Structure formats: structure tokens, C-alpha cells
Amino acid sequence: MFFYSQSSNLLNQARLKVLRARDDHIQSILEEARRRLGGITQDHNRYKDLMRAVILEGLYNLLEPVVLIKARKQDLPMVQSLVGECLNSYKQQSGRDCKVVVDESDFLGGDTSGGIIIQSGNGKIRMRSTLETRLENVAREVLPSFQGLLVIVKTFFYSTKK
């Protein structure tokens, strides 16, 4: 009985070690992705396409008559140039009118690599679409799938090993 208990403890410790290593690896991948976020803004055309999509997504999600957009100070001219185009597309697709106010005095902080915060005119509904927030959302969505894949691989490995 002592041997079984000891081997069970060792097996549990090994499992915990594997789980910690897996989590550490996932965290290192996310950290690397966070470090690379700033590079997205370097390709002006791709970043402009991303900002267009983010603004439209915010308009469709809020469906408000008035919205306020906050961006980084260096993104202000780009956001202002995209608003008219986004409003036309929004009205054509939704049949709704909307007034967009781009905040020209309160900008996203230096800890933000890019993206916007879009909120209803009364400030009650707020949607963060910064690059960091979007990365966290993707990580939250993908992580369970990745963990499920590891379970499938482990199950297959052990079932074919016998």
C-alpha cells in the first residue's frame, strides 16, 4: 500500500510539473505576442484596414445614435479620416444614422499599442478594442481549444503506446 501511495504522489507531482510547464509555455507565447503588438502599427495600410474594421465593429455592436471614439494621439488623423467612410458603410448596412465624435483631447495611454475605445454618447456602454484587449480576447477563446487539443494528443499517445 505504501508503494502505491508513493507512486501515486510521484505521478501527481509529475502531472503538476507538466501542467506548470505547459502554462509557462503558453504565457511565454502570449508575452511574445504582446511584445510584437507595436509592430502591427508599422505597416500603415494594414493598420488602417484594421482600424476601419475595429471602428465598424464598434458601430455595429453599439447601434447607438451617438458614439465617442478615443484613440492614441498618433492615430488621431487616421481615425478622423476613416470616420466618414465607416459611417457610410454603417448606414448602408444597418439603415441607421449615427454621429461619431472623435475625442481630440483625451487619448489612449502610452501602454496601448493601438486600436480604439468606442463608447455610447452617454458613456454607459464602452467597448475596448485596443490591440492588447483583442489579444487577451483571442487568448481566452483559443486557450481552451489548445488545452483540449493537448488532452486529445495525450490520450492518443497513451492509447497507441500500449
Stockholm file with secondary structure:
# STOCKHOLM 1.0

chainA/1-162         MFFYSQSSNLLNQARLKVLRARDDHIQSILEEARRRLGGITQDHNRYKDLMRAVILEGLYNLLEPVVLIKARKQDLPMVQSLVGECLNSYKQQSGRDCKVVVDESDFLGGDTSGGIIIQSGNGKIRMRSTLETRLENVAREVLPSFQGLLVIVKTFFYSTKK
#=GR chainA/1-162 SS CHHHHHHHHHHHHHHHHHHHHHHHHHHHHHHHHHHHHHHHTTSHHHHHHHHHHHHHHHHHHHCCSEEEEEECGGGHHHHHHHHHHHHHHHHHHHCCCCEEEECSSSCCCTTCCSEEEEEETTSSCEEEEEHHHHHHHHHHHHHHHHHHHHHHHHHHHHHHHC
#=GC SS_cons         CHHHHHHHHHHHHHHHHHHHHHHHHHHHHHHHHHHHHHHHTTSHHHHHHHHHHHHHHHHHHHCCSEEEEEECGGGHHHHHHHHHHHHHHHHHHHCCCCEEEECSSSCCCTTCCSEEEEEETTSSCEEEEEHHHHHHHHHHHHHHHHHHHHHHHHHHHHHHHC
//
